[in-house]
């Protein structure tokens, strides 16, 4: 068994999956409307900025949270954008599950980062 052949087969299976096909279709539909596509990119950029701040231990101000939530409500109220994020989430679940399966199979569970209280 060639590991690279297996990886290529897995990549093809992912690409052929309904979840991936739905994601691609939703993305292509969104790209046909530059205004909605740019709104989506802006929302993703703001989402990443907020996550980065939180990862660095910085709390978002109430104003930032309210602005982010308002933008989220606006963006998710647009059917094409909501469909894109739904399709993205469905594919991400499969992708993350596969990553977890592979990590467990080769003992990359990163248990070394578990605290001693958790049974390290």
MOTA-V905549 format. One record per residue. N is the residue number from 1. RES is the residue in one letter. PSI is psi in degrees with one decimal (999 if undefined). Layout:
N_RES_PSI / N_RES_PSI
This chain:
1_X_128.4 / 2_X_120.1 / 3_X_-37.5 / 4_X_-37.3 / 5_X_-42.3 / 6_X_-41.9 / 7_X_-40.7 / 8_X_-38.2 / 9_X_-41.7 / 10_X_-43.0 / 11_X_-41.6 / 12_X_-41.6 / 13_X_-41.1 / 14_X_-44.9 / 15_X_-32.0 / 16_X_-7.6 / 17_X_151.1 / 18_X_-40.5 / 19_X_-43.4 / 20_X_-42.2 / 21_X_-40.4 / 22_X_-39.5 / 23_X_-47.4 / 24_X_-44.0 / 25_X_-42.4 / 26_X_-39.8 / 27_X_-45.2 / 28_X_-40.1 / 29_X_-42.9 / 30_X_-39.5 / 31_X_-19.9 / 32_X_-16.0 / 33_X_94.5 / 34_X_-35.4 / 35_X_-47.6 / 36_X_-36.8 / 37_X_-43.7 / 38_X_-35.8 / 39_X_-41.4 / 40_X_-46.4 / 41_X_-40.5 / 42_X_-43.0 / 43_X_-44.0 / 44_X_-42.2 / 45_X_-44.2 / 46_X_-35.9 / 47_X_-44.7 / 48_X_-39.0 / 49_X_-44.8 / 50_X_-43.1 / 51_X_-38.6 / 52_X_-44.5 / 53_X_-43.9 / 54_X_-38.0 / 55_X_-27.5 / 56_X_5.6 / 57_X_9.8 / 58_X_134.1 / 59_X_144.2 / 60_X_143.6 / 61_X_161.9 / 62_X_-37.1 / 63_X_-43.6 / 64_X_-43.0 / 65_X_-45.3 / 66_X_-42.2 / 67_X_-42.1 / 68_X_-44.8 / 69_X_-39.7 / 70_X_-43.3 / 71_X_-42.2 / 72_X_-43.8 / 73_X_-40.8 / 74_X_-49.7 / 75_X_-45.4 / 76_X_-12.3 / 77_X_-4.5 / 78_X_115.8 / 79_X_-43.0 / 80_X_-36.3 / 81_X_-43.3 / 82_X_-40.9 / 83_X_-40.9 / 84_X_-49.5 / 85_X_-34.1 / 86_X_-45.3 / 87_X_-39.7 / 88_X_-43.7 / 89_X_-43.3 / 90_X_-40.8 / 91_X_-38.9 / 92_X_-36.1 / 93_X_-48.7 / 94_X_-46.8 / 95_X_-44.9 / 96_X_-39.0 / 97_X_-43.8 / 98_X_-41.8 / 99_X_-42.4 / 100_X_-41.7 / 101_X_-45.2 / 102_X_-44.2 / 103_X_-43.1 / 104_X_-38.5 / 105_X_-30.8 / 106_X_20.6 / 107_X_45.2 / 108_X_38.5 / 109_X_-1.4 / 110_X_32.5 / 111_X_-20.1 / 112_X_-14.1 / 113_X_-2.3 / 114_X_138.8 / 115_X_159.6 / 116_X_-31.5 / 117_X_-25.2 / 118_X_5.1 / 119_X_39.5 / 120_X_999
